[in-house]
């Protein structure tokens, strides 16, 4: 489709290696779904001020594109991942809106190749050897392990790292305050994706103070 054919490849703000390095420092990525794009501004402010300048804005609603634009324009210090990206159209929309990288729930070689053509870092979802080998075949070293808990959690990741010891992994799905530190003890885990402290209901009710308190608790938890 014409809309998905890039005229030029613009240099991205971060390389995949730089993103992995930043995620290792932050250790957790807030995964959010928005009904109202305007809610991203107080949420981004809350995240940044409480020590978590990163966000994965999922394409689970039409608000994602505008939300990415708002963060890019108002909070340049925040690393922006576009999540739940399923199509080439969404890839291009996310890139043009200002996303620093793409995160997908599964491994779609066409999406990976398209991101590579655009020079756009991508972390595709995997949860089995076949998907991992497909990712490695395309030069991908950083992957999302999804859905983490439902796919075997820490034990499964450790088993997969036997043959695939160089993988960099971001577990997402079922991550909570009770298990996040166990994931982070695995050297190959760069960060965990989590939503318990940025639940859609909290955002909808604009409970920024409560979210801020939870973010601070998360930051303390993962750094102690």
KOLTI-105996 format. One record per residue: residue in one letter; x negated, y, z of N, C-alpha, C in turn. Coordinates in steps of 0.2 Angstrom, whole numbers, plus 2048, in hexadecimal, padded with zeros to 3 digits. Layout:
+-------+-----+-----+-----+------+------+------+-----+-----+-----+
: kolmi : npx : npy : npz : capx : capy : capz : cpx : cpy : cpz :
+-------+-----+-----+-----+------+------+------+-----+-----+-----+
:     A :   X :   Y :   Z :    X :    Y :    Z :   X :   Y :   Z :
...
+-------+-----+-----+-----+------+------+------+-----+-----+-----+
//
This chain:
+-------+-----+-----+-----+------+------+------+-----+-----+-----+
: kolmi : npx : npy : npz : capx : capy : capz : cpx : cpy : cpz :
+-------+-----+-----+-----+------+------+------+-----+-----+-----+
:     X : 7FC : 7FA : 800 :  800 :  800 :  800 : 7FC : 806 : 800 :
:     X : 7FE : 80B : 7FC :  7FA :  811 :  7FC : 7F8 : 815 : 802 :
:     X : 7FE : 815 : 807 :  7FD :  818 :  80D : 7F7 : 815 : 812 :
:     X : 7F6 : 80F : 810 :  7F1 :  80B :  814 : 7EA : 80B : 811 :
:     X : 7E9 : 80F : 80B :  7E2 :  80F :  808 : 7DE : 815 : 80A :
:     X : 7D9 : 814 : 80E :  7D5 :  81A :  810 : 7D2 : 81E : 80A :
:     X : 7D2 : 824 : 80A :  7CE :  828 :  805 : 7C7 : 829 : 807 :
:     X : 7C6 : 829 : 80D :  7BF :  82A :  810 : 7BF : 827 : 817 :
:     X : 7B9 : 825 : 819 :  7B8 :  822 :  81F : 7B5 : 827 : 824 :
:     X : 7B8 : 829 : 828 :  7B6 :  82F :  82D : 7B2 : 82B : 833 :
:     X : 7AD : 82E : 835 :  7A9 :  82B :  83A : 7AD : 82C : 841 :
:     X : 7AE : 826 : 845 :  7B2 :  826 :  84B : 7AE : 829 : 850 :
:     X : 7B1 : 82B : 856 :  7AE :  82F :  85B : 7A9 : 82A : 85F :
:     X : 7AC : 823 : 85F :  7A8 :  81E :  863 : 7A7 : 818 : 85F :
:     X : 7A1 : 815 : 85F :  7A0 :  80E :  85C : 7A3 : 809 : 861 :
:     X : 7A4 : 803 : 85E :  7A6 :  7FD :  863 : 7A2 : 7FD : 869 :
:     X : 79B : 7FD : 868 :  796 :  7FC :  86D : 797 : 802 : 873 :
:     X : 799 : 808 : 870 :  79A :  80D :  875 : 7A0 : 80C : 879 :
:     X : 7A5 : 80A : 875 :  7AC :  809 :  879 : 7AB : 803 : 87E :
:     X : 7A7 : 7FE : 87C :  7A6 :  7F8 :  881 : 7A3 : 7FB : 887 :
:     X : 79E : 7FF : 886 :  79A :  802 :  88C : 79E : 806 : 890 :
:     X : 7A3 : 80A : 88D :  7A7 :  80E :  891 : 7AC : 80A : 895 :
:     X : 7AF : 805 : 892 :  7B3 :  800 :  895 : 7B0 : 7FD : 89B :
:     X : 7AA : 7FB : 89A :  7A6 :  7F8 :  8A0 : 7A6 : 7FC : 8A6 :
:     X : 7A5 : 803 : 8A4 :  7A4 :  808 :  8AA : 7AB : 809 : 8AD :
:     X : 7B1 : 809 : 8A9 :  7B7 :  80A :  8AC : 7BB : 804 : 8AF :
:     X : 7B9 : 7FE : 8AC :  7BC :  7F7 :  8AE : 7C3 : 7F6 : 8AE :
:     X : 7C7 : 7FB : 8AD :  7CE :  7F9 :  8AC : 7D1 : 7FE : 8A7 :
:     X : 7D6 : 7FC : 8A2 :  7D9 :  800 :  89D : 7E0 : 800 : 89F :
:     X : 7E3 : 806 : 8A0 :  7EB :  807 :  8A1 : 7EE : 805 : 89A :
:     X : 7F2 : 800 : 89A :  7F6 :  7FF :  894 : 7FD : 801 : 895 :
:     X : 7FF : 806 : 890 :  806 :  80A :  891 : 80A : 809 : 88B :
:     X : 811 : 809 : 88D :  816 :  80A :  888 : 81A : 810 : 88A :
:     X : 81B : 814 : 885 :  81F :  81A :  886 : 825 : 81B : 882 :
:     X : 82B : 81E : 885 :  831 :  81F :  881 : 830 : 826 : 87F :
:     X : 82D : 82B : 883 :  82D :  832 :  882 : 825 : 834 : 881 :
:     X : 823 : 836 : 87B :  81C :  838 :  87A : 81A : 83D : 87F :
:     X : 81E : 842 : 881 :  81C :  847 :  885 : 81A : 845 : 88C :
:     X : 81C : 83F : 88E :  81A :  83C :  895 : 812 : 83A : 895 :
:     X : 80F : 83A : 88F :  808 :  838 :  88F : 804 : 83E : 892 :
:     X : 806 : 844 : 892 :  802 :  849 :  894 : 801 : 849 : 89C :
:     X : 806 : 849 : 8A0 :  805 :  848 :  8A7 : 802 : 842 : 8A9 :
:     X : 803 : 83C : 8A5 :  800 :  836 :  8A6 : 7F9 : 836 : 8A5 :
:     X : 7F7 : 839 : 89F :  7F0 :  83A :  89E : 7EC : 83E : 8A3 :
:     X : 7EF : 843 : 8A5 :  7EC :  847 :  8AA : 7EB : 843 : 8B1 :
:     X : 7F0 : 840 : 8B2 :  7F0 :  83C :  8B8 : 7EA : 836 : 8B8 :
:     X : 7EA : 833 : 8B2 :  7E5 :  82E :  8B1 : 7DE : 831 : 8B2 :
:     X : 7DD : 837 : 8AE :  7D6 :  83A :  8AE : 7D4 : 83D : 8B4 :
:     X : 7D8 : 840 : 8B8 :  7D7 :  843 :  8BE : 7D5 : 83E : 8C4 :
:     X : 7D8 : 838 : 8C3 :  7D7 :  833 :  8C8 : 7D2 : 82D : 8C6 :
:     X : 7CE : 82F : 8C1 :  7C8 :  82B :  8C0 : 7C9 : 826 : 8BB :
:     X : 7CE : 826 : 8B6 :  7CF :  821 :  8B1 : 7D0 : 825 : 8AA :
:     X : 7CB : 827 : 8A7 :  7CC :  82B :  8A1 : 7CC : 826 : 89B :
:     X : 7D1 : 822 : 89B :  7D2 :  81D :  895 : 7DA : 81B : 895 :
:     X : 7DC : 81A : 88F :  7E3 :  818 :  88F : 7E4 : 813 : 888 :
:     X : 7E8 : 80E : 889 :  7EA :  80A :  883 : 7F2 : 80C : 882 :
:     X : 7F3 : 810 : 87D :  7FA :  812 :  87B : 7FD : 80D : 876 :
:     X : 802 : 809 : 878 :  804 :  804 :  874 : 809 : 806 : 86F :
:     X : 809 : 803 : 869 :  80E :  804 :  863 : 814 : 800 : 864 :
:     X : 817 : 800 : 86B :  81D :  7FD :  86C : 823 : 802 : 86B :
:     X : 821 : 808 : 86A :  827 :  80D :  869 : 824 : 812 : 864 :
:     X : 829 : 816 : 861 :  827 :  81B :  85C : 823 : 821 : 85F :
:     X : 823 : 821 : 866 :  81F :  826 :  869 : 818 : 826 : 869 :
:     X : 815 : 820 : 867 :  80E :  81F :  867 : 80A : 824 : 863 :
:     X : 80C : 825 : 85D :  808 :  82A :  859 : 807 : 831 : 85C :
:     X : 80D : 834 : 85E :  80D :  83A :  861 : 809 : 83A : 868 :
:     X : 80A : 835 : 86C :  806 :  835 :  872 : 7FF : 835 : 871 :
:     X : 7FC : 831 : 86C :  7F5 :  831 :  86A : 7F3 : 838 : 869 :
:     X : 7F6 : 83B : 864 :  7F5 :  842 :  862 : 7F4 : 847 : 868 :
:     X : 7F9 : 846 : 86D :  7F9 :  84A :  873 : 7F3 : 849 : 877 :
:     X : 7F1 : 843 : 878 :  7EB :  841 :  87C : 7E5 : 844 : 879 :
:     X : 7E4 : 843 : 873 :  7DE :  845 :  86F : 7DE : 84D : 86F :
:     X : 7E3 : 850 : 86F :  7E3 :  858 :  86F : 7E2 : 85B : 875 :
:     X : 7E4 : 857 : 87B :  7E4 :  85A :  881 : 7DF : 857 : 886 :
:     X : 7DD : 851 : 885 :  7D9 :  84E :  88A : 7D3 : 84A : 886 :
:     X : 7CF : 84E : 883 :  7C9 :  84B :  87F : 7C5 : 846 : 882 :
:     X : 7C5 : 847 : 889 :  7C0 :  842 :  88D : 7C3 : 83B : 88D :
:     X : 7C9 : 83A : 88B :  7CD :  834 :  88C : 7CB : 82F : 886 :
:     X : 7C9 : 829 : 887 :  7C8 :  824 :  882 : 7CF : 821 : 880 :
:     X : 7D1 : 822 : 87A :  7D8 :  820 :  878 : 7D8 : 81A : 874 :
:     X : 7DB : 814 : 876 :  7DC :  80E :  872 : 7E3 : 80E : 870 :
:     X : 7E4 : 80C : 86A :  7EB :  80B :  867 : 7EC : 803 : 868 :
:     X : 7F2 : 802 : 86C :  7F3 :  7FB :  86D : 7F9 : 7F8 : 869 :
:     X : 7FA : 7F1 : 86A :  7FF :  7EE :  866 : 800 : 7F0 : 85F :
:     X : 7FA : 7F0 : 85C :  7FA :  7F2 :  855 : 7FB : 7EC : 850 :
:     X : 800 : 7EC : 84C :  802 :  7E6 :  848 : 801 : 7E7 : 841 :
:     X : 801 : 7ED : 83E :  801 :  7EE :  837 : 7FB : 7F3 : 835 :
:     X : 7FA : 7F3 : 82E :  7F5 :  7F8 :  82C : 7F8 : 7FF : 82D :
:     X : 7FE : 800 : 82C :  801 :  806 :  82C : 800 : 809 : 833 :
:     X : 801 : 805 : 838 :  800 :  807 :  83F : 7F8 : 808 : 841 :
:     X : 7F4 : 805 : 83D :  7EC :  806 :  83E : 7EB : 80D : 83C :
:     X : 7ED : 80F : 836 :  7EC :  815 :  833 : 7EF : 81B : 837 :
:     X : 7F5 : 819 : 839 :  7F9 :  81E :  83D : 7F5 : 820 : 843 :
:     X : 7F3 : 81B : 847 :  7EF :  81B :  84D : 7E8 : 81F : 84C :
:     X : 7E5 : 81D : 846 :  7DE :  821 :  845 : 7E0 : 828 : 843 :
:     X : 7E5 : 82A : 83F :  7E6 :  831 :  83D : 7E8 : 835 : 843 :
:     X : 7EB : 831 : 848 :  7EE :  835 :  84E : 7E8 : 836 : 853 :
:     X : 7E2 : 832 : 852 :  7DD :  834 :  857 : 7DB : 82E : 85B :
:     X : 7DD : 828 : 85A :  7DB :  822 :  85E : 7D4 : 821 : 85D :
:     X : 7D0 : 81F : 862 :  7C9 :  81D :  862 : 7C8 : 816 : 860 :
:     X : 7CD : 812 : 861 :  7CD :  80B :  85F : 7D3 : 807 : 85F :
:     X : 7D4 : 802 : 85C :  7DA :  7FE :  85B : 7D9 : 7F7 : 860 :
:     X : 7DF : 7F6 : 863 :  7E0 :  7F0 :  867 : 7E6 : 7EC : 864 :
:     X : 7E5 : 7E5 : 862 :  7EA :  7E1 :  860 : 7EC : 7DC : 864 :
:     X : 7F2 : 7D9 : 865 :  7F4 :  7D4 :  869 : 7F1 : 7CD : 866 :
:     X : 7F0 : 7CC : 860 :  7EE :  7C6 :  85D : 7E8 : 7C8 : 858 :
:     X : 7E6 : 7C2 : 855 :  7E1 :  7C3 :  850 : 7E4 : 7C3 : 849 :
:     X : 7E4 : 7C9 : 845 :  7E6 :  7C9 :  83E : 7E0 : 7CB : 83A :
:     X : 7DD : 7C7 : 836 :  7D7 :  7C9 :  832 : 7D8 : 7CF : 82E :
:     X : 7DE : 7CF : 82B :  7DF :  7D5 :  827 : 7DF : 7DC : 82A :
:     X : 7E1 : 7DC : 831 :  7E1 :  7E2 :  835 : 7DA : 7E3 : 837 :
:     X : 7D6 : 7DE : 839 :  7CF :  7DF :  83B : 7CB : 7E2 : 835 :
:     X : 7CC : 7DF : 82F :  7C8 :  7E1 :  829 : 7CA : 7E8 : 827 :
:     X : 7D1 : 7EA : 828 :  7D3 :  7F1 :  826 : 7D0 : 7F6 : 82B :
:     X : 7CF : 7F4 : 831 :  7CC :  7F8 :  836 : 7C5 : 7F9 : 835 :
:     X : 7C2 : 7F4 : 833 :  7BA :  7F4 :  831 : 7B9 : 7F9 : 82B :
:     X : 7BE : 7F8 : 826 :  7BD :  7FD :  820 : 7BE : 804 : 822 :
:     X : 7C2 : 805 : 827 :  7C3 :  80C :  82A : 7BD : 80E : 82E :
:     X : 7B9 : 80A : 830 :  7B4 :  80B :  835 : 7B7 : 80C : 83C :
:     X : 7BD : 809 : 83E :  7C1 :  80A :  844 : 7BF : 804 : 848 :
:     X : 7BD : 805 : 84E :  7BB :  7FF :  853 : 7C2 : 7FB : 854 :
:     X : 7C2 : 7F5 : 855 :  7C8 :  7F1 :  856 : 7C6 : 7EB : 85B :
:     X : 7CA : 7EA : 860 :  7CA :  7E5 :  865 : 7D0 : 7E0 : 863 :
:     X : 7CF : 7DB : 860 :  7D5 :  7D7 :  85E : 7D6 : 7D2 : 864 :
:     X : 7DD : 7D0 : 864 :  7DF :  7CB :  869 : 7DD : 7C4 : 867 :
:     X : 7DA : 7C0 : 86C :  7D9 :  7B9 :  86B : 7DB : 7B5 : 872 :
:     X : 7DC : 7AF : 871 :  7DD :  7AA :  877 : 7DB : 7A3 : 876 :
:     X : 7D7 : 7A2 : 870 :  7D5 :  79B :  86F : 7CF : 79B : 86A :
:     X : 7CC : 795 : 86A :  7C6 :  795 :  866 : 7C7 : 797 : 85E :
:     X : 7CC : 795 : 85B :  7CD :  796 :  854 : 7CD : 79E : 853 :
:     X : 7D1 : 7A2 : 857 :  7D1 :  7A9 :  856 : 7CA : 7AC : 858 :
:     X : 7C7 : 7A9 : 85D :  7C0 :  7AC :  85E : 7BB : 7AB : 858 :
:     X : 7BB : 7A5 : 855 :  7B7 :  7A4 :  850 : 7B9 : 7A8 : 84A :
:     X : 7BF : 7A9 : 849 :  7C1 :  7AE :  843 : 7BF : 7B5 : 845 :
:     X : 7BF : 7B7 : 84B :  7BC :  7BE :  84D : 7B5 : 7BE : 84C :
:     X : 7B1 : 7B9 : 84E :  7AA :  7B9 :  84D : 7A8 : 7B9 : 846 :
:     X : 7AC : 7B6 : 842 :  7AB :  7B5 :  83A : 7AB : 7BC : 837 :
:     X : 7AF : 7C1 : 83A :  7AF :  7C8 :  838 : 7AB : 7CC : 83C :
:     X : 7A7 : 7CA : 840 :  7A2 :  7CE :  843 : 7A5 : 7D1 : 849 :
:     X : 7AA : 7CF : 84C :  7AD :  7D2 :  852 : 7AA : 7CE : 858 :
:     X : 7A8 : 7D2 : 85D :  7A5 :  7D0 :  863 : 7A9 : 7D1 : 869 :
:     X : 7AD : 7D7 : 869 :  7B1 :  7D9 :  86E : 7B8 : 7D7 : 86D :
:     X : 7BC : 7D3 : 871 :  7C2 :  7D1 :  870 : 7C7 : 7D2 : 876 :
:     X : 7CD : 7D2 : 875 :  7D2 :  7D2 :  87A : 7D5 : 7CB : 87B :
:     X : 7D4 : 7C9 : 882 :  7D7 :  7C2 :  883 : 7DE : 7C3 : 886 :
:     X : 7E3 : 7C1 : 881 :  7EA :  7C3 :  883 : 7EE : 7BD : 880 :
:     X : 7F4 : 7BB : 884 :  7F5 :  7BE :  88B : 7F1 : 7BA : 890 :
:     X : 7ED : 7BE : 894 :  7E8 :  7BB :  898 : 7EA : 7B6 : 89D :
:     X : 7EF : 7B7 : 8A1 :  7F1 :  7B3 :  8A6 : 7F5 : 7AD : 8A3 :
:     X : 7F9 : 7AE : 89F :  7FD :  7A9 :  89B : 7F9 : 7A4 : 897 :
:     X : 7F3 : 7A6 : 895 :  7EE :  7A2 :  891 : 7E9 : 79F : 895 :
:     X : 7E9 : 79F : 89C :  7E5 :  79B :  8A0 : 7E0 : 79F : 8A4 :
:     X : 7E1 : 7A6 : 8A3 :  7DD :  7AB :  8A8 : 7D6 : 7AA : 8A8 :
:     X : 7D3 : 7AB : 8AE :  7CC :  7AA :  8AF : 7C9 : 7A4 : 8AD :
:     X : 7CC : 79E : 8AF :  7CA :  797 :  8AD : 7C9 : 797 : 8A6 :
:     X : 7CE : 799 : 8A2 :  7CE :  798 :  89B : 7C8 : 79D : 898 :
:     X : 7C7 : 7A3 : 89A :  7C2 :  7A7 :  898 : 7BB : 7A4 : 899 :
:     X : 7BA : 7A1 : 89F :  7B4 :  79E :  8A1 : 7B2 : 798 : 89C :
:     X : 7B8 : 794 : 89B :  7B7 :  78F :  896 : 7B5 : 791 : 88F :
:     X : 7B8 : 796 : 88D :  7B7 :  799 :  886 : 7B0 : 79C : 885 :
:     X : 7AD : 79E : 88B :  7A7 :  7A1 :  88B : 7A1 : 79C : 88A :
:     X : 7A3 : 796 : 88C :  79E :  790 :  88B : 79B : 791 : 884 :
:     X : 79F : 790 : 87F :  79D :  790 :  878 : 79C : 797 : 875 :
:     X : 7A0 : 79C : 878 :  7A0 :  7A3 :  875 : 79D : 7A7 : 87A :
:     X : 797 : 7A6 : 87C :  794 :  7AA :  882 : 792 : 7B1 : 880 :
:     X : 792 : 7B4 : 87A :  791 :  7BB :  879 : 797 : 7BF : 878 :
:     X : 79D : 7BC : 879 :  7A3 :  7C0 :  878 : 7A4 : 7C5 : 87E :
:     X : 7A6 : 7CB : 87C :  7A8 :  7D0 :  881 : 7B0 : 7D0 : 881 :
:     X : 7B2 : 7D0 : 887 :  7BA :  7CE :  888 : 7BD : 7D3 : 88C :
:     X : 7C3 : 7D5 : 88A :  7C8 :  7D9 :  88E : 7CE : 7D5 : 88F :
:     X : 7CF : 7D2 : 895 :  7D5 :  7CE :  896 : 7DB : 7D3 : 897 :
:     X : 7E1 : 7D1 : 895 :  7E7 :  7D6 :  895 : 7ED : 7D1 : 896 :
:     X : 7F1 : 7D3 : 89A :  7F7 :  7CE :  89A : 7F7 : 7CB : 8A1 :
:     X : 7FB : 7CD : 8A6 :  7FC :  7CA :  8AC : 7F6 : 7CC : 8B1 :
:     X : 7F3 : 7D1 : 8AF :  7ED :  7D4 :  8B4 : 7F1 : 7D8 : 8B9 :
:     X : 7EE : 7D6 : 8BF :  7F1 :  7DA :  8C5 : 7EC : 7DB : 8CA :
:     X : 7EE : 7DF : 8D0 :  7E9 :  7E0 :  8D5 : 7E6 : 7DA : 8D8 :
:     X : 7EA : 7D5 : 8D8 :  7E8 :  7CE :  8DB : 7E3 : 7CA : 8D7 :
:     X : 7E3 : 7CB : 8D1 :  7DE :  7C7 :  8CD : 7D9 : 7CB : 8C9 :
:     X : 7D9 : 7D2 : 8C8 :  7D5 :  7D6 :  8C4 : 7CE : 7D5 : 8C6 :
:     X : 7CC : 7D5 : 8CC :  7C5 :  7D4 :  8CE : 7C2 : 7CD : 8CC :
:     X : 7C6 : 7C8 : 8CC :  7C4 :  7C2 :  8CA : 7C2 : 7C2 : 8C3 :
:     X : 7C6 : 7C5 : 8BF :  7C4 :  7C6 :  8B8 : 7BD : 7CA : 8B7 :
:     X : 7BD : 7CF : 8BB :  7B7 :  7D4 :  8BA : 7B1 : 7D1 : 8BD :
:     X : 7B1 : 7CB : 8C0 :  7AB :  7C8 :  8C2 : 7A7 : 7C4 : 8BC :
:     X : 7AB : 7C3 : 8B7 :  7A8 :  7C0 :  8B1 : 7A4 : 7C5 : 8AD :
:     X : 79E : 7C4 : 8AC :  79A :  7C8 :  8A9 : 79C : 7CB : 8A2 :
:     X : 79F : 7C6 : 89E :  7A1 :  7C8 :  898 : 7A8 : 7CC : 898 :
:     X : 7AB : 7CD : 89D :  7B1 :  7D1 :  89D : 7AF : 7D8 : 89E :
:     X : 7B1 : 7DC : 899 :  7AF :  7E3 :  899 : 7B4 : 7E7 : 89D :
:     X : 7BA : 7E5 : 89D :  7BF :  7E9 :  8A0 : 7C6 : 7E5 : 8A0 :
:     X : 7CB : 7E7 : 8A4 :  7D1 :  7E3 :  8A4 : 7D6 : 7E8 : 8A2 :
:     X : 7DB : 7E6 : 89E :  7E1 :  7EA :  89C : 7E6 : 7E9 : 8A1 :
:     X : 7E9 : 7EF : 8A4 :  7EE :  7EE :  8A9 : 7F4 : 7F3 : 8A8 :
:     X : 7FA : 7F1 : 8AA :  7FF :  7F6 :  8AA : 803 : 7F7 : 8B1 :
:     X : 801 : 7F3 : 8B6 :  805 :  7F3 :  8BC : 805 : 7FA : 8BF :
:     X : 800 : 7FE : 8BE :  7FF :  805 :  8C1 : 802 : 80A : 8BC :
:     X : 804 : 808 : 8B6 :  807 :  80D :  8B1 : 80D : 80A : 8AE :
:     X : 811 : 807 : 8B3 :  817 :  804 :  8B0 : 81C : 809 : 8AD :
:     X : 81F : 806 : 8A8 :  824 :  80B :  8A4 : 829 : 80E : 8A8 :
:     X : 82B : 80B : 8AD :  831 :  80E :  8B2 : 82E : 814 : 8B5 :
:     X : 827 : 813 : 8B8 :  824 :  818 :  8BB : 823 : 81F : 8B7 :
:     X : 821 : 81D : 8B1 :  820 :  823 :  8AC : 827 : 826 : 8AA :
:     X : 82C : 822 : 8A9 :  833 :  825 :  8A7 : 836 : 829 : 8AD :
:     X : 834 : 827 : 8B3 :  837 :  82B :  8B9 : 832 : 830 : 8BB :
:     X : 82C : 831 : 8B7 :  827 :  836 :  8B8 : 824 : 837 : 8BF :
:     X : 823 : 831 : 8C1 :  820 :  830 :  8C8 : 818 : 831 : 8C8 :
:     X : 816 : 837 : 8C6 :  80F :  838 :  8C5 : 80B : 837 : 8CB :
:     X : 80D : 839 : 8D0 :  809 :  839 :  8D7 : 809 : 832 : 8D9 :
:     X : 80E : 82E : 8D8 :  80D :  827 :  8DA : 809 : 823 : 8D5 :
:     X : 809 : 825 : 8CF :  804 :  822 :  8CA : 7FD : 824 : 8CC :
:     X : 7FC : 82A : 8CD :  7F5 :  82C :  8CF : 7F3 : 829 : 8D5 :
:     X : 7F7 : 827 : 8DA :  7F5 :  824 :  8E0 : 7F3 : 81C : 8DE :
:     X : 7F7 : 819 : 8DA :  7F5 :  813 :  8D8 : 7EF : 812 : 8D3 :
:     X : 7EE : 817 : 8CF :  7E7 :  818 :  8CB : 7E1 : 818 : 8D0 :
:     X : 7E2 : 81C : 8D5 :  7DC :  81D :  8DA : 7DB : 816 : 8DD :
:     X : 7E0 : 813 : 8DF :  7E0 :  80C :  8E2 : 7DC : 807 : 8DE :
:     X : 7DE : 807 : 8D7 :  7DB :  803 :  8D2 : 7D4 : 804 : 8D2 :
:     X : 7D2 : 80B : 8D1 :  7CB :  80D :  8D0 : 7C7 : 80A : 8D6 :
:     X : 7CA : 80B : 8DC :  7C6 :  809 :  8E2 : 7C5 : 801 : 8E2 :
:     X : 7CB : 7FE : 8E1 :  7CB :  7F7 :  8E1 : 7C6 : 7F4 : 8DC :
:     X : 7C5 : 7F6 : 8D6 :  7C1 :  7F3 :  8D1 : 7B9 : 7F5 : 8D2 :
:     X : 7B8 : 7FA : 8D6 :  7B1 :  7FC :  8D8 : 7AF : 7FA : 8DE :
:     X : 7B2 : 7F6 : 8E2 :  7B0 :  7F4 :  8E9 : 7B0 : 7EC : 8E9 :
+-------+-----+-----+-----+------+------+------+-----+-----+-----+
//
